[in-house]
Amino acid sequence: MTGNGLALSAGIDRSYISEIELAKSSVSPDISERLTRALNVDPQTLLAPRGNRERK
């Protein structure tokens, strides 16, 4: 999924998605929930350290 697609699916501005990707912004619980729903993953998967993520 592209950043634009994720932004649309989650109802989040694309620039905010970019800031999250670049670790320039932190993520609130509400935004985390939107991202997990848009990506169809469990919250634990989204928050897992790199290399420990499972894809669905």
C-alpha positions in Angstrom: 0.0 0.0 0.0 1.3 3.5 -0.9 1.5 6.3 1.6 -1.4 8.0 -0.3 -3.5 4.9 -0.1 -2.8 4.5 3.6 -3.7 8.1 4.2 -7.0 7.7 2.4 -7.9 4.4 4.1 -7.0 5.7 7.5 -8.5 9.2 7.1 -5.2 10.8 7.9 -3.4 13.5 5.9 -0.6 12.3 3.7 1.9 14.7 5.1 1.2 13.3 8.6 1.9 9.7 7.3 5.2 11.0 6.0 6.1 12.5 9.3 5.3 9.2 11.1 7.4 7.3 8.6 10.3 9.7 9.2 9.8 9.5 13.0 9.2 13.3 13.1 5.8 12.8 14.7 4.5 10.4 17.4 1.3 8.5 17.0 -1.7 8.8 19.3 -3.8 5.8 20.3 -6.6 7.1 17.9 -4.2 7.3 15.0 -2.7 3.9 15.8 -6.2 2.4 15.7 -6.9 4.0 12.3 -3.6 2.7 10.9 -4.1 -0.9 12.2 -7.6 -0.9 10.7 -6.4 0.5 7.3 -3.5 -2.0 7.2 -5.6 -4.9 8.6 -3.0 -5.8 11.3 -3.1 -6.3 15.0 -1.8 -3.4 17.1 1.0 -5.6 18.4 2.1 -6.1 14.8 2.1 -2.4 14.0 4.2 -1.6 17.2 6.6 -4.5 16.9 10.3 -3.7 16.4 11.6 -3.9 12.8 12.4 -7.4 11.8 9.7 -8.9 14.1 6.7 -7.9 12.1 4.4 -10.4 10.6 2.4 -9.6 7.4 -1.2 -10.6 6.9 
